[in-house]
Amino acid sequence: MIDTVEPIGIVGTGRVEQALGRLLTENGHPVAAIAGRNPDERRWQLCSQEHGTPITTEELPAASSHVLIAVSGREVEPVAEILAKSGFRYGVALRTCGAKD
């Protein structure tokens, strides 16, 4: 049996996302890409340098089968809609806060 590790995509570039990306990477779970609102934002650049290629949320379904959604509560639904419209159907999406379903 071959044990493969699926690449993970992260939506969000804050401190929580950076810490989770670092922990995932250190524990053998590759972070394929980081998606954020503003590619010129310094946080996004630093996070992507450490954990994966900076891409748009629309591009995440092609880059990863697992997505960590780590954005503010009001952004969860728009991010989920973007992922669905972009073809994310069969992967796993995990939200870092339980404030929204």
Biopython code that builds the backbone (N, CA, C, O; Angstrom):
import numpy as np
from Bio.PDB.StructureBuilder import StructureBuilder

atoms = [
    (1, "MET", "N", (0.837, -1.176, 0.000)),
    (1, "MET", "CA", (0.000, 0.000, 0.000)),
    (1, "MET", "C", (0.887, 1.246, 0.000)),
    (1, "MET", "O", (1.811, 1.363, 0.805)),
    (2, "ILE", "N", (0.598, 2.164, -0.902)),
    (2, "ILE", "CA", (1.360, 3.403, -0.993)),
    (2, "ILE", "C", (0.601, 4.494, -0.250)),
    (2, "ILE", "O", (-0.578, 4.731, -0.511)),
    (3, "ASP", "N", (1.274, 5.144, 0.661)),
    (3, "ASP", "CA", (0.670, 6.232, 1.424)),
    (3, "ASP", "C", (1.028, 7.553, 0.757)),
    (3, "ASP", "O", (2.184, 7.976, 0.794)),
    (4, "THR", "N", (0.051, 8.202, 0.150)),
    (4, "THR", "CA", (0.320, 9.474, -0.514)),
    (4, "THR", "C", (-0.279, 10.603, 0.303)),
    (4, "THR", "O", (-1.305, 10.432, 0.962)),
    (5, "VAL", "N", (0.362, 11.743, 0.257)),
    (5, "VAL", "CA", (-0.110, 12.923, 0.961)),
    (5, "VAL", "C", (-0.618, 13.905, -0.080)),
    (5, "VAL", "O", (0.123, 14.320, -0.971)),
    (6, "GLU", "N", (-1.875, 14.271, 0.038)),
    (6, "GLU", "CA", (-2.479, 15.206, -0.904)),
    (6, "GLU", "C", (-2.022, 16.630, -0.595)),
    (6, "GLU", "O", (-1.866, 16.996, 0.570)),
    (7, "PRO", "N", (-1.807, 17.432, -1.638)),
    (7, "PRO", "CA", (-1.415, 18.821, -1.409)),
    (7, "PRO", "C", (-2.561, 19.638, -0.819)),
    (7, "PRO", "O", (-3.730, 19.407, -1.126)),
    (8, "ILE", "N", (-2.210, 20.576, 0.014)),
    (8, "ILE", "CA", (-3.181, 21.421, 0.702)),
    (8, "ILE", "C", (-3.072, 22.842, 0.178)),
    (8, "ILE", "O", (-1.973, 23.354, -0.035)),
    (9, "GLY", "N", (-4.217, 23.472, -0.029)),
    (9, "GLY", "CA", (-4.268, 24.884, -0.390)),
    (9, "GLY", "C", (-4.820, 25.655, 0.793)),
    (9, "GLY", "O", (-5.688, 25.160, 1.511)),
    (10, "ILE", "N", (-4.324, 26.855, 0.997)),
    (10, "ILE", "CA", (-4.783, 27.693, 2.108)),
    (10, "ILE", "C", (-5.358, 28.983, 1.545)),
    (10, "ILE", "O", (-4.732, 29.643, 0.715)),
    (11, "VAL", "N", (-6.559, 29.340, 2.004)),
    (11, "VAL", "CA", (-7.160, 30.632, 1.675)),
    (11, "VAL", "C", (-7.016, 31.501, 2.905)),
    (11, "VAL", "O", (-7.620, 31.223, 3.940)),
    (12, "GLY", "N", (-6.225, 32.545, 2.799)),
    (12, "GLY", "CA", (-5.976, 33.451, 3.910)),
    (12, "GLY", "C", (-4.490, 33.572, 4.175)),
    (12, "GLY", "O", (-3.724, 32.646, 3.906)),
    (13, "THR", "N", (-4.085, 34.713, 4.701)),
    (13, "THR", "CA", (-2.651, 34.962, 4.885)),
    (13, "THR", "C", (-2.296, 35.515, 6.261)),
    (13, "THR", "O", (-1.202, 36.044, 6.455)),
    (14, "GLY", "N", (-3.201, 35.397, 7.202)),
    (14, "GLY", "CA", (-2.942, 35.946, 8.534)),
    (14, "GLY", "C", (-2.031, 35.074, 9.370)),
    (14, "GLY", "O", (-1.461, 34.102, 8.874)),
    (15, "ARG", "N", (-1.896, 35.418, 10.631)),
    (15, "ARG", "CA", (-1.004, 34.685, 11.532)),
    (15, "ARG", "C", (-1.431, 33.237, 11.746)),
    (15, "ARG", "O", (-0.588, 32.341, 11.813)),
    (16, "VAL", "N", (-2.739, 33.007, 11.852)),
    (16, "VAL", "CA", (-3.229, 31.635, 12.046)),
    (16, "VAL", "C", (-2.860, 30.790, 10.831)),
    (16, "VAL", "O", (-2.377, 29.667, 10.976)),
    (17, "GLU", "N", (-3.085, 31.327, 9.640)),
    (17, "GLU", "CA", (-2.789, 30.600, 8.417)),
    (17, "GLU", "C", (-1.299, 30.306, 8.300)),
    (17, "GLU", "O", (-0.902, 29.210, 7.902)),
    (18, "GLN", "N", (-0.486, 31.286, 8.647)),
    (18, "GLN", "CA", (0.958, 31.093, 8.585)),
    (18, "GLN", "C", (1.401, 30.004, 9.559)),
    (18, "GLN", "O", (2.225, 29.156, 9.216)),
    (19, "ALA", "N", (0.853, 30.028, 10.770)),
    (19, "ALA", "CA", (1.214, 29.018, 11.764)),
    (19, "ALA", "C", (0.752, 27.630, 11.326)),
    (19, "ALA", "O", (1.503, 26.661, 11.438)),
    (20, "LEU", "N", (-0.474, 27.529, 10.831)),
    (20, "LEU", "CA", (-0.975, 26.233, 10.371)),
    (20, "LEU", "C", (-0.184, 25.731, 9.169)),
    (20, "LEU", "O", (0.119, 24.541, 9.078)),
    (21, "GLY", "N", (0.148, 26.621, 8.259)),
    (21, "GLY", "CA", (0.957, 26.236, 7.103)),
    (21, "GLY", "C", (2.308, 25.691, 7.531)),
    (21, "GLY", "O", (2.786, 24.693, 6.992)),
    (22, "ARG", "N", (2.912, 26.346, 8.492)),
    (22, "ARG", "CA", (4.210, 25.903, 9.002)),
    (22, "ARG", "C", (4.085, 24.533, 9.678)),
    (22, "ARG", "O", (4.907, 23.646, 9.446)),
    (23, "LEU", "N", (3.062, 24.364, 10.509)),
    (23, "LEU", "CA", (2.862, 23.081, 11.185)),
    (23, "LEU", "C", (2.556, 21.955, 10.200)),
    (23, "LEU", "O", (3.070, 20.845, 10.343)),
    (24, "LEU", "N", (1.729, 22.236, 9.210)),
    (24, "LEU", "CA", (1.427, 21.225, 8.194)),
    (24, "LEU", "C", (2.698, 20.796, 7.473)),
    (24, "LEU", "O", (2.967, 19.604, 7.320)),
    (25, "THR", "N", (3.472, 21.779, 7.033)),
    (25, "THR", "CA", (4.699, 21.500, 6.292)),
    (25, "THR", "C", (5.688, 20.703, 7.146)),
    (25, "THR", "O", (6.271, 19.724, 6.680)),
    (26, "GLU", "N", (5.871, 21.123, 8.388)),
    (26, "GLU", "CA", (6.807, 20.437, 9.287)),
    (26, "GLU", "C", (6.395, 18.995, 9.561)),
    (26, "GLU", "O", (7.231, 18.163, 9.914)),
    (27, "ASN", "N", (5.095, 18.697, 9.395)),
    (27, "ASN", "CA", (4.591, 17.352, 9.668)),
    (27, "ASN", "C", (4.313, 16.560, 8.394)),
    (27, "ASN", "O", (3.551, 15.593, 8.410)),
    (28, "GLY", "N", (4.931, 16.974, 7.294)),
    (28, "GLY", "CA", (4.876, 16.193, 6.073)),
    (28, "GLY", "C", (3.662, 16.376, 5.191)),
    (28, "GLY", "O", (3.419, 15.560, 4.301)),
    (29, "HIS", "N", (2.894, 17.429, 5.416)),
    (29, "HIS", "CA", (1.728, 17.711, 4.583)),
    (29, "HIS", "C", (2.046, 18.920, 3.705)),
    (29, "HIS", "O", (2.042, 20.052, 4.190)),
    (30, "PRO", "N", (2.318, 18.696, 2.428)),
    (30, "PRO", "CA", (2.750, 19.801, 1.569)),
    (30, "PRO", "C", (1.659, 20.848, 1.351)),
    (30, "PRO", "O", (0.509, 20.518, 1.060)),
    (31, "VAL", "N", (2.041, 22.101, 1.497)),
    (31, "VAL", "CA", (1.146, 23.207, 1.179)),
    (31, "VAL", "C", (1.464, 23.620, -0.250)),
    (31, "VAL", "O", (2.543, 24.142, -0.530)),
    (32, "ALA", "N", (0.517, 23.384, -1.149)),
    (32, "ALA", "CA", (0.733, 23.625, -2.573)),
    (32, "ALA", "C", (0.608, 25.089, -2.938)),
    (32, "ALA", "O", (1.332, 25.583, -3.802)),
    (33, "ALA", "N", (-0.312, 25.788, -2.278)),
    (33, "ALA", "CA", (-0.580, 27.162, -2.696)),
    (33, "ALA", "C", (-1.263, 27.944, -1.584)),
    (33, "ALA", "O", (-1.917, 27.385, -0.704)),
    (34, "ILE", "N", (-1.087, 29.252, -1.657)),
    (34, "ILE", "CA", (-1.710, 30.189, -0.730)),
    (34, "ILE", "C", (-2.535, 31.169, -1.556)),
    (34, "ILE", "O", (-2.033, 31.754, -2.515)),
    (35, "ALA", "N", (-3.790, 31.346, -1.188)),
    (35, "ALA", "CA", (-4.646, 32.317, -1.877)),
    (35, "ALA", "C", (-5.011, 33.429, -0.908)),
    (35, "ALA", "O", (-5.381, 33.172, 0.237)),
    (36, "GLY", "N", (-4.906, 34.644, -1.367)),
    (36, "GLY", "CA", (-5.263, 35.797, -0.560)),
    (36, "GLY", "C", (-5.933, 36.837, -1.424)),
    (36, "GLY", "O", (-5.970, 36.713, -2.649)),
    (37, "ARG", "N", (-6.463, 37.861, -0.785)),
    (37, "ARG", "CA", (-7.169, 38.920, -1.515)),
    (37, "ARG", "C", (-6.243, 39.782, -2.351)),
    (37, "ARG", "O", (-6.570, 40.149, -3.480)),
    (38, "ASN", "N", (-5.101, 40.100, -1.798)),
    (38, "ASN", "CA", (-4.252, 41.112, -2.422)),
    (38, "ASN", "C", (-2.829, 40.586, -2.595)),
    (38, "ASN", "O", (-2.093, 40.471, -1.615)),
    (39, "PRO", "N", (-2.429, 40.265, -3.833)),
    (39, "PRO", "CA", (-1.088, 39.709, -4.040)),
    (39, "PRO", "C", (0.037, 40.681, -3.709)),
    (39, "PRO", "O", (1.189, 40.261, -3.588)),
    (40, "ASP", "N", (-0.262, 41.957, -3.560)),
    (40, "ASP", "CA", (0.764, 42.930, -3.203)),
    (40, "ASP", "C", (0.938, 43.055, -1.693)),
    (40, "ASP", "O", (1.864, 43.715, -1.221)),
    (41, "GLU", "N", (0.060, 42.430, -0.951)),
    (41, "GLU", "CA", (0.126, 42.517, 0.502)),
    (41, "GLU", "C", (1.348, 41.773, 1.022)),
    (41, "GLU", "O", (1.600, 40.634, 0.629)),
    (42, "ARG", "N", (2.093, 42.404, 1.889)),
    (42, "ARG", "CA", (3.331, 41.823, 2.409)),
    (42, "ARG", "C", (3.095, 40.497, 3.133)),
    (42, "ARG", "O", (3.893, 39.570, 2.997)),
    (43, "ARG", "N", (2.002, 40.398, 3.902)),
    (43, "ARG", "CA", (1.702, 39.151, 4.612)),
    (43, "ARG", "C", (1.590, 37.988, 3.641)),
    (43, "ARG", "O", (2.105, 36.899, 3.897)),
    (44, "TRP", "N", (0.907, 38.230, 2.518)),
    (44, "TRP", "CA", (0.703, 37.176, 1.534)),
    (44, "TRP", "C", (2.036, 36.758, 0.924)),
    (44, "TRP", "O", (2.298, 35.570, 0.737)),
    (45, "GLN", "N", (2.864, 37.733, 0.620)),
    (45, "GLN", "CA", (4.169, 37.421, 0.042)),
    (45, "GLN", "C", (5.008, 36.594, 1.000)),
    (45, "GLN", "O", (5.632, 35.616, 0.588)),
    (46, "LEU", "N", (5.032, 36.972, 2.268)),
    (46, "LEU", "CA", (5.816, 36.226, 3.258)),
    (46, "LEU", "C", (5.264, 34.821, 3.451)),
    (46, "LEU", "O", (6.024, 33.856, 3.521)),
    (47, "CYS", "N", (3.945, 34.707, 3.538)),
    (47, "CYS", "CA", (3.314, 33.406, 3.741)),
    (47, "CYS", "C", (3.575, 32.489, 2.553)),
    (47, "CYS", "O", (3.880, 31.311, 2.742)),
    (48, "SER", "N", (3.462, 32.999, 1.348)),
    (48, "SER", "CA", (3.651, 32.161, 0.163)),
    (48, "SER", "C", (5.114, 31.776, -0.024)),
    (48, "SER", "O", (5.402, 30.688, -0.524)),
    (49, "GLN", "N", (6.037, 32.639, 0.362)),
    (49, "GLN", "CA", (7.458, 32.290, 0.255)),
    (49, "GLN", "C", (7.780, 31.088, 1.124)),
    (49, "GLN", "O", (8.609, 30.254, 0.759)),
    (50, "GLU", "N", (7.132, 31.002, 2.257)),
    (50, "GLU", "CA", (7.404, 29.913, 3.190)),
    (50, "GLU", "C", (6.610, 28.651, 2.870)),
    (50, "GLU", "O", (7.095, 27.542, 3.094)),
    (51, "HIS", "N", (5.374, 28.811, 2.341)),
    (51, "HIS", "CA", (4.466, 27.673, 2.279)),
    (51, "HIS", "C", (3.901, 27.300, 0.924)),
    (51, "HIS", "O", (3.251, 26.259, 0.834)),
    (52, "GLY", "N", (4.093, 28.047, -0.108)),
    (52, "GLY", "CA", (3.512, 27.633, -1.386)),
    (52, "GLY", "C", (3.366, 28.781, -2.355)),
    (52, "GLY", "O", (3.608, 29.940, -2.017)),
    (53, "THR", "N", (2.975, 28.448, -3.543)),
    (53, "THR", "CA", (2.827, 29.424, -4.610)),
    (53, "THR", "C", (1.639, 30.342, -4.339)),
    (53, "THR", "O", (0.570, 29.860, -3.963)),
    (54, "PRO", "N", (1.801, 31.657, -4.522)),
    (54, "PRO", "CA", (0.653, 32.549, -4.368)),
    (54, "PRO", "C", (-0.238, 32.462, -5.614)),
    (54, "PRO", "O", (0.225, 32.697, -6.730)),
    (55, "ILE", "N", (-1.503, 32.128, -5.417)),
    (55, "ILE", "CA", (-2.454, 32.034, -6.514)),
    (55, "ILE", "C", (-3.780, 32.632, -6.077)),
    (55, "ILE", "O", (-3.934, 33.042, -4.926)),
    (56, "THR", "N", (-4.734, 32.682, -6.993)),
    (56, "THR", "CA", (-6.061, 33.179, -6.652)),
    (56, "THR", "C", (-6.898, 32.034, -6.082)),
    (56, "THR", "O", (-6.579, 30.861, -6.276)),
    (57, "THR", "N", (-7.947, 32.383, -5.393)),
    (57, "THR", "CA", (-8.847, 31.372, -4.842)),
    (57, "THR", "C", (-9.442, 30.527, -5.959)),
    (57, "THR", "O", (-9.663, 29.330, -5.776)),
    (58, "GLU", "N", (-9.703, 31.132, -7.107)),
    (58, "GLU", "CA", (-10.257, 30.408, -8.254)),
    (58, "GLU", "C", (-9.325, 29.302, -8.745)),
    (58, "GLU", "O", (-9.785, 28.309, -9.310)),
    (59, "GLU", "N", (-8.030, 29.466, -8.534)),
    (59, "GLU", "CA", (-7.048, 28.492, -8.999)),
    (59, "GLU", "C", (-6.803, 27.338, -8.011)),
    (59, "GLU", "O", (-6.200, 26.329, -8.379)),
    (60, "LEU", "N", (-7.260, 27.481, -6.777)),
    (60, "LEU", "CA", (-6.993, 26.466, -5.753)),
    (60, "LEU", "C", (-7.500, 25.064, -6.093)),
    (60, "LEU", "O", (-6.779, 24.098, -5.841)),
    (61, "PRO", "N", (-8.709, 24.900, -6.654)),
    (61, "PRO", "CA", (-9.172, 23.534, -6.944)),
    (61, "PRO", "C", (-8.242, 22.753, -7.875)),
    (61, "PRO", "O", (-8.142, 21.532, -7.762)),
    (62, "ALA", "N", (-7.577, 23.429, -8.770)),
    (62, "ALA", "CA", (-6.643, 22.750, -9.676)),
    (62, "ALA", "C", (-5.323, 22.408, -8.980)),
    (62, "ALA", "O", (-4.608, 21.506, -9.416)),
    (63, "ALA", "N", (-5.002, 23.121, -7.909)),
    (63, "ALA", "CA", (-3.712, 22.950, -7.237)),
    (63, "ALA", "C", (-3.763, 22.019, -6.032)),
    (63, "ALA", "O", (-2.729, 21.504, -5.607)),
    (64, "SER", "N", (-4.949, 21.797, -5.478)),
    (64, "SER", "CA", (-5.021, 21.016, -4.248)),
    (64, "SER", "C", (-6.376, 20.346, -4.088)),
    (64, "SER", "O", (-7.388, 20.825, -4.600)),
    (65, "SER", "N", (-6.379, 19.241, -3.376)),
    (65, "SER", "CA", (-7.634, 18.538, -3.121)),
    (65, "SER", "C", (-8.146, 18.801, -1.703)),
    (65, "SER", "O", (-9.250, 18.390, -1.346)),
    (66, "HIS", "N", (-7.351, 19.472, -0.923)),
    (66, "HIS", "CA", (-7.733, 19.851, 0.437)),
    (66, "HIS", "C", (-7.526, 21.361, 0.555)),
    (66, "HIS", "O", (-6.492, 21.889, 0.145)),
    (67, "VAL", "N", (-8.512, 22.044, 1.116)),
    (67, "VAL", "CA", (-8.415, 23.491, 1.260)),
    (67, "VAL", "C", (-8.683, 23.879, 2.703)),
    (67, "VAL", "O", (-9.686, 23.480, 3.295)),
    (68, "LEU", "N", (-7.779, 24.656, 3.251)),
    (68, "LEU", "CA", (-7.937, 25.221, 4.583)),
    (68, "LEU", "C", (-8.452, 26.642, 4.390)),
    (68, "LEU", "O", (-7.747, 27.493, 3.849)),
    (69, "ILE", "N", (-9.681, 26.900, 4.833)),
    (69, "ILE", "CA", (-10.282, 28.227, 4.696)),
    (69, "ILE", "C", (-10.080, 28.954, 6.012)),
    (69, "ILE", "O", (-10.699, 28.617, 7.021)),
    (70, "ALA", "N", (-9.228, 29.932, 5.997)),
    (70, "ALA", "CA", (-8.872, 30.644, 7.217)),
    (70, "ALA", "C", (-9.028, 32.141, 6.987)),
    (70, "ALA", "O", (-8.057, 32.895, 6.929)),
    (71, "VAL", "N", (-10.285, 32.536, 6.859)),
    (71, "VAL", "CA", (-10.612, 33.939, 6.605)),
    (71, "VAL", "C", (-11.621, 34.393, 7.652)),
    (71, "VAL", "O", (-12.133, 33.577, 8.419)),
    (72, "SER", "N", (-11.906, 35.688, 7.687)),
    (72, "SER", "CA", (-12.876, 36.205, 8.652)),
    (72, "SER", "C", (-14.262, 35.626, 8.361)),
    (72, "SER", "O", (-14.539, 35.197, 7.240)),
    (73, "GLY", "N", (-15.109, 35.618, 9.352)),
    (73, "GLY", "CA", (-16.441, 35.032, 9.240)),
    (73, "GLY", "C", (-17.247, 35.532, 8.062)),
    (73, "GLY", "O", (-17.934, 34.749, 7.406)),
    (74, "ARG", "N", (-17.176, 36.813, 7.784)),
    (74, "ARG", "CA", (-17.969, 37.361, 6.678)),
    (74, "ARG", "C", (-17.436, 36.944, 5.312)),
    (74, "ARG", "O", (-18.131, 37.100, 4.309)),
    (75, "GLU", "N", (-16.220, 36.419, 5.258)),
    (75, "GLU", "CA", (-15.622, 36.012, 3.984)),
    (75, "GLU", "C", (-15.798, 34.525, 3.669)),
    (75, "GLU", "O", (-15.479, 34.091, 2.562)),
    (76, "VAL", "N", (-16.298, 33.743, 4.622)),
    (76, "VAL", "CA", (-16.417, 32.296, 4.421)),
    (76, "VAL", "C", (-17.339, 31.979, 3.246)),
    (76, "VAL", "O", (-16.960, 31.226, 2.349)),
    (77, "GLU", "N", (-18.525, 32.537, 3.244)),
    (77, "GLU", "CA", (-19.481, 32.234, 2.183)),
    (77, "GLU", "C", (-18.974, 32.646, 0.802)),
    (77, "GLU", "O", (-19.064, 31.843, -0.127)),
    (78, "PRO", "N", (-18.442, 33.868, 0.621)),
    (78, "PRO", "CA", (-17.902, 34.221, -0.696)),
    (78, "PRO", "C", (-16.770, 33.295, -1.142)),
    (78, "PRO", "O", (-16.681, 32.959, -2.323)),
    (79, "VAL", "N", (-15.902, 32.877, -0.211)),
    (79, "VAL", "CA", (-14.812, 31.964, -0.559)),
    (79, "VAL", "C", (-15.383, 30.612, -0.983)),
    (79, "VAL", "O", (-14.932, 30.035, -1.973)),
    (80, "ALA", "N", (-16.368, 30.103, -0.247)),
    (80, "ALA", "CA", (-16.992, 28.828, -0.597)),
    (80, "ALA", "C", (-17.648, 28.906, -1.978)),
    (80, "ALA", "O", (-17.569, 27.956, -2.757)),
    (81, "GLU", "N", (-18.283, 30.015, -2.278)),
    (81, "GLU", "CA", (-18.908, 30.197, -3.592)),
    (81, "GLU", "C", (-17.859, 30.212, -4.706)),
    (81, "GLU", "O", (-18.061, 29.604, -5.758)),
    (82, "ILE", "N", (-16.760, 30.895, -4.480)),
    (82, "ILE", "CA", (-15.679, 30.937, -5.475)),
    (82, "ILE", "C", (-15.123, 29.539, -5.707)),
    (82, "ILE", "O", (-14.908, 29.140, -6.852)),
    (83, "LEU", "N", (-14.889, 28.794, -4.639)),
    (83, "LEU", "CA", (-14.364, 27.436, -4.774)),
    (83, "LEU", "C", (-15.334, 26.551, -5.559)),
    (83, "LEU", "O", (-14.916, 25.796, -6.437)),
    (84, "ALA", "N", (-16.621, 26.644, -5.244)),
    (84, "ALA", "CA", (-17.623, 25.827, -5.939)),
    (84, "ALA", "C", (-17.690, 26.192, -7.423)),
    (84, "ALA", "O", (-17.738, 25.306, -8.277)),
    (85, "LYS", "N", (-17.695, 27.478, -7.730)),
    (85, "LYS", "CA", (-17.744, 27.919, -9.128)),
    (85, "LYS", "C", (-16.480, 27.537, -9.890)),
    (85, "LYS", "O", (-16.494, 27.443, -11.117)),
    (86, "SER", "N", (-15.403, 27.321, -9.171)),
    (86, "SER", "CA", (-14.120, 27.001, -9.799)),
    (86, "SER", "C", (-13.894, 25.494, -9.921)),
    (86, "SER", "O", (-12.821, 25.066, -10.348)),
    (87, "GLY", "N", (-14.878, 24.694, -9.557)),
    (87, "GLY", "CA", (-14.767, 23.263, -9.752)),
    (87, "GLY", "C", (-14.393, 22.445, -8.533)),
    (87, "GLY", "O", (-14.149, 21.245, -8.660)),
    (88, "PHE", "N", (-14.338, 23.041, -7.373)),
    (88, "PHE", "CA", (-14.006, 22.287, -6.155)),
    (88, "PHE", "C", (-15.242, 21.521, -5.718)),
    (88, "PHE", "O", (-16.168, 22.101, -5.152)),
    (89, "ARG", "N", (-15.260, 20.204, -5.981)),
    (89, "ARG", "CA", (-16.446, 19.412, -5.697)),
    (89, "ARG", "C", (-16.199, 18.238, -4.756)),
    (89, "ARG", "O", (-17.070, 17.901, -3.954)),
    (90, "TYR", "N", (-15.047, 17.622, -4.837)),
    (90, "TYR", "CA", (-14.837, 16.357, -4.145)),
    (90, "TYR", "C", (-13.727, 16.395, -3.111)),
    (90, "TYR", "O", (-13.407, 15.365, -2.518)),
    (91, "GLY", "N", (-13.144, 17.534, -2.885)),
    (91, "GLY", "CA", (-12.074, 17.617, -1.912)),
    (91, "GLY", "C", (-12.609, 17.863, -0.520)),
    (91, "GLY", "O", (-13.806, 17.733, -0.265)),
    (92, "VAL", "N", (-11.711, 18.218, 0.372)),
    (92, "VAL", "CA", (-12.056, 18.503, 1.754)),
    (92, "VAL", "C", (-11.762, 19.975, 2.022)),
    (92, "VAL", "O", (-10.662, 20.451, 1.741)),
    (93, "ALA", "N", (-12.737, 20.694, 2.562)),
    (93, "ALA", "CA", (-12.533, 22.083, 2.961)),
    (93, "ALA", "C", (-12.733, 22.169, 4.465)),
    (93, "ALA", "O", (-13.720, 21.663, 4.999)),
    (94, "LEU", "N", (-11.799, 22.806, 5.139)),
    (94, "LEU", "CA", (-11.841, 22.931, 6.589)),
    (94, "LEU", "C", (-11.792, 24.398, 6.956)),
    (94, "LEU", "O", (-10.933, 25.133, 6.470)),
    (95, "ARG", "N", (-12.696, 24.827, 7.802)),
    (95, "ARG", "CA", (-12.740, 26.209, 8.282)),
    (95, "ARG", "C", (-12.096, 26.243, 9.663)),
    (95, "ARG", "O", (-12.343, 25.362, 10.487)),
    (96, "THR", "N", (-11.270, 27.255, 9.919)),
    (96, "THR", "CA", (-10.521, 27.309, 11.178)),
    (96, "THR", "C", (-11.343, 27.789, 12.365)),
    (96, "THR", "O", (-10.882, 27.671, 13.500)),
    (97, "CYS", "N", (-12.527, 28.320, 12.155)),
    (97, "CYS", "CA", (-13.344, 28.831, 13.258)),
    (97, "CYS", "C", (-14.742, 28.259, 13.138)),
    (97, "CYS", "O", (-15.260, 28.111, 12.030)),
    (98, "GLY", "N", (-15.347, 27.943, 14.241)),
    (98, "GLY", "CA", (-16.677, 27.349, 14.226)),
    (98, "GLY", "C", (-17.804, 28.354, 14.261)),
    (98, "GLY", "O", (-18.950, 27.958, 14.473)),
    (99, "ALA", "N", (-17.539, 29.638, 14.063)),
    (99, "ALA", "CA", (-18.580, 30.646, 14.145)),
    (99, "ALA", "C", (-19.611, 30.515, 13.021)),
    (99, "ALA", "O", (-20.755, 30.939, 13.184)),
    (100, "LYS", "N", (-19.221, 29.935, 11.889)),
    (100, "LYS", "CA", (-20.134, 29.717, 10.758)),
    (100, "LYS", "C", (-20.043, 28.271, 10.339)),
    (100, "LYS", "O", (-18.987, 27.648, 10.453)),
    (101, "ASP", "N", (-21.161, 27.727, 9.848)),
    (101, "ASP", "CA", (-21.159, 26.354, 9.339)),
    (101, "ASP", "C", (-20.375, 26.247, 8.042)),
    (101, "ASP", "O", (-20.270, 25.161, 7.473)),
]
sb = StructureBuilder()
sb.init_structure("model")
sb.init_model(0)
sb.init_chain("A")
sb.init_seg("    ")
for serial, (resi, resn, name, xyz) in enumerate(atoms, 1):
    if name == "N":
        sb.init_residue(resn, " ", resi, " ")
    sb.init_atom(name, np.array(xyz, "f"), 0.0, 1.0, " ", f" {name:<3s}", serial, name[0])
structure = sb.get_structure()
